[in-house]
Amino acid sequence: MPRPASVKRGDTQALRQHVCIEKIVARYTRLRGSGRELRGDCPLCDSDESSFSVSRDKQLFYCFDCQAGGHVIQLVMALEHFSATEAFDWLARQAGLTETDSAGQPTTRDRLLAAHRLAVGFYRAQLESPQAAGARTFLAERGFDQAAATHFGVGYSPGSWDSLTRLLRDKGFTDKELTLSGLAQEGRRGPIDRFRGRLVWPIRDTVGNTVGFAARQLRDEDNGPKYITTPKTPIYDKSQVLFGIDLARNSIATCRRAVMVESYTDVMACHLAGVSTAIATCGTTFSSDHARLLQRLLGEDGRARTTFAFDNDEVGQRAALRLVEGDQKFAAESYIAIAPDGLNPCELRLVKGNEAVTDFAEPRTPLFEFVFQQIATHHDLQAPMGRAAALDEAAPLVARIRSSALQHELAIQLAGTLGIFNIQFVVRHIAQVARQARASASGSSTPSLRDPVYTTERELLKLALQYPHLVSPAFDAYGVDEFTAPPYLAVRQAILDAGGTEQGCRDPHAYLISLREAASDEAVRALITELATEAVRCVTVDEAYAGEQLAQVRRRSVDRRIHQLMTALAVLGEGDDPVQRKHVENELWTLQQYALNLRERGIEAL
């Protein structure tokens, strides 16, 4: 039967009828024989005893050694580490089939992919043009020759308004398809090229389909951002695509290793240096979708290792904290590498050679160890209060871990990093934080400002805005850290920056105007307006009610400080100065007396 030019998307039975399994197998191993059954070495288990059998009649495979078997889609899934959908797309492309919808028409996806294939060829050809001299210089200065550019599909987008647009129109693509693809954008007189006068990299999906582009600025007169990428389209979502994943896929799955770098040139440098597992996000932060994509390739056997390579500690710290707050299993299998001398992999390859890049990419510092070390550098670990503060900062991160065994191990590691000899205290403290977090979980990652926990803080801020004369001057002596909800803390800072409630007593109208001007952003300004107009919860708003709110906020602040001091005493080490211990004990006793006084006398104790 002659092979049709199209196949309905997802119709695996039709696809299998028009793909010869022996031709696909021939890509991976040599088959022998000429009858109904062909034999060869198994490409799945590397058996060299001709244990691999392919049935021409049934279009099935089977290995008598590893017992793997099935049809051609299952074979490609195993060999190429594809999902079923990816294997279908890959086989359809190998067979030159167009994917159609239920009406037999080419799918929108297939049309957009076809447009991108033409764009790749167009940009590649343009890289050889005279006007692309700057692009070629850019590549050469970073150690990339023509072969490297070809391998990664790097090209050049001409500076004219519609070079690619005219080509695609001539090939039968409509203006709607051009804008939908992200290759063009609306101009004054119709679609124009999105990328103009830039070096371009094709962004490919796991299967190898080009689904978008990233383009780098080359000329000073280009007023756009340094990098621009394809916007979200039916085939491209930057939160679900990794640059280089098509080239790194098999190495990642085989080695159970992945190296996440920061830029497109870093990916190129790593691959050319022999680090074939290097990938990068496309102008966005690493997301949970990225993690799921990598986890599928890395496998679930506990050998997975992902190294995040950063240029410096500051960038690494911010990224590491985001990772810790994400998928805990993925975080536990992740490592951090900070480049020597602040060099990125591309620069490192130029300055120190390929070996330095491969050495840099080795997984050495576990993610959690790196985070603990970064937290430790922000505190004075020679003082008990410093160790206590570091523990309070790190404990919620460890408490998020669902695996009790891993949580216990990391608690012990944290105690060692912070120099806390009482390991069991740290273990119990983190377990308690975890229990409290579970108990207060409400299904929302953002705490509600209407939560009773924050009621008193909200009331006091409303009084400070609407009745400043009732809380001044006591309120102005309150530190910003006496408010625990971040939005309320921001409002307290705005009041401080606007001159305090004392300013409100003199000129209430000018006071509110100053507050809005002092707000850090629009969200804080909106909250100030809300608090300035919302009714106070008490019918009779007087000095007594204001005093109750002042006392409660202060009492909770004192209670938090008492907790910190008790933690500090618990983490005291054998080598700590006795005078320091005595100082902590004295402050603790004083605050306990103050807290008791606040409970008994209220505002009079301030």
C-alpha positions, 0 to 999 in steps of 0.5 A: 500500500502506498504511504499516505502524505498525512496521518490523523494526530494521535492515530497510532494504529494508522501511523504504525501501518505506514512506518516500517519497524525494520527501517527504524531499528536499522538506525540503532543496530544492524539486522541480519536475515531476509525472511519474515524474522530479522535478528540483531544485537539489542539496542536496548540492553547492548546484548551481542548475541543476536537476541533481538528479533524483529517480525516483518509480518507483525511489525513487532520487536522482542529481545530474548535477553532483556524481555523488552518487546512491543510495536515501533512506538514503544521501541522509539519511546524506550530508545529516545526517552520520549513520551508516547506523544513525542514518539508519535510526532517523531515517527510522523516526521521521520516518515514525512507525514503531515499530521491532520485534524478530525476533518483531514486538514493539517493541524494548526500545530503542523502548519506552525512547525512547518513555518518554523522549519522554513525560518530555520533554513532562512536564518541559517542561510542569512548567517553567510550574508555580508550584513551578518558580519557582526553576527559571525564576529560575535560567534568567533569571539566566543570560540564558535566556528561555522561547524558549531553554528550549524550544529546548534542551528544558529542563524541571522535575522536580516535588518529589513522589515519583512524578509522572512514574512515575504518568504513565508507568504510565498510558501502559502502561509497566511498573515494569521498563521504568521502572527500566530506563530510568533515569527511575525508581529503586527505592523502599521501595514500588516505583519512584519518580522519579529526578529530583525538584525539579530543573531538567532538560536532555534529553540527546539522541543524534546523531539527536535521540532523548532518551536520558537527562537531567541534573538540577541542584540548585535547593534548599538542602535538596536533599542530593544532588549538584549535578548528577545524570544518568541511570545507564547504561541500554540506550540511555544511556552517558555516555561515548558521548553529548555534550550538544548534539550533536543541535543542533551536528551539522550545523554541526560537519560543515559547518565542520569545527569543534567547541567543547567546553565544560564545562557544559550552560549553557555549551552554551546560551550558546554556541549563543545567541551564535552558536557553533553547534558547542558541545557538552559531556560529560555529567558525565564526562571526554572519552573515546576514544568521544567522540573517535571520535564527533567525528572522524566528523563532523569528517571526515578531510581535515585541516581539523578543529579542536576547541577545548576551552574551560576556565575556568582554567589548572589545569583546562585543564592536567589536561584537556590532559594527558589529551587528549595521552595519548589519540588522537594524531591527534585531539590534533594537531587540538585547541586550548585556550582559557582564558576571560578572568578565569576566566569560563565562556562562560555568565558571559562572555555575561552580562558581555561579550556574544555577541561575547566568546563567539564570540571566546573559542571561536576555535581559537588555542592548539594543544593541544601548544603549551599543554601545552609552555607549562604544563610550562615554567611548572613549571621554571626555564628560565633554568637548564640543569637546569630545561630538562633537567627540562622536556625529560624531562617533555615528551619522552614525550608527543611520543614517543607520536606515531606520525607521524614527521613530526608528531613531528619538527615538535613536537620542534622546537617544544618546543625553541623553547618551552624555549629549547634551541638544540641542536634536533637534540639534542631531535629525537634525544632524543625519537626515542630515547625513542620507540624505548625505549617501543616496545621495552619495550611489553608490551601493558599500559598499567600496568607490572608490579611483577614486571618485572625493572626493579623487582626490586631496589626490591621486594627492598629494600622487603621488607627494610625491612619484614621485616628493618629492622635489616639496612637501617637507618639507610642506608635512611632516608637514601634519598629517595623519588625513588630508587624509580621504580615509583609504588606502590613510591614510595608505600610508601617514603613510608609508611615515611618517615611512619611514622618510618623503619626505625629505628622497625622496629628498636625495635618491629617489630609497632608499626612495621607497624601504623604503616605501614598507618596511614600508607598513602595509600590501600587499594591501598598498604595492600594492597601493604605487607601483600604485601611484608611477607609475601612471601619474600625472593629470597635463601636467606640473608638477611644484611647482605651481601645487604641491602647489595647491594640498597641499593647497586643502588638507589642506583646506579640513582638516581645513573645517572638523575641523571647522565643528567639532568646530561648532558642539561643540558649538551646543552641549554646555550645561548650565553647561559648563565652559564659558572659555571653550566656549570662547576657542572653539569660538576663535579656530573657528574664527582663523580657519575660517580666515585660511580657507579664507586665503587658498582660497585666497592665496593658498600655500602662506597661509601655 
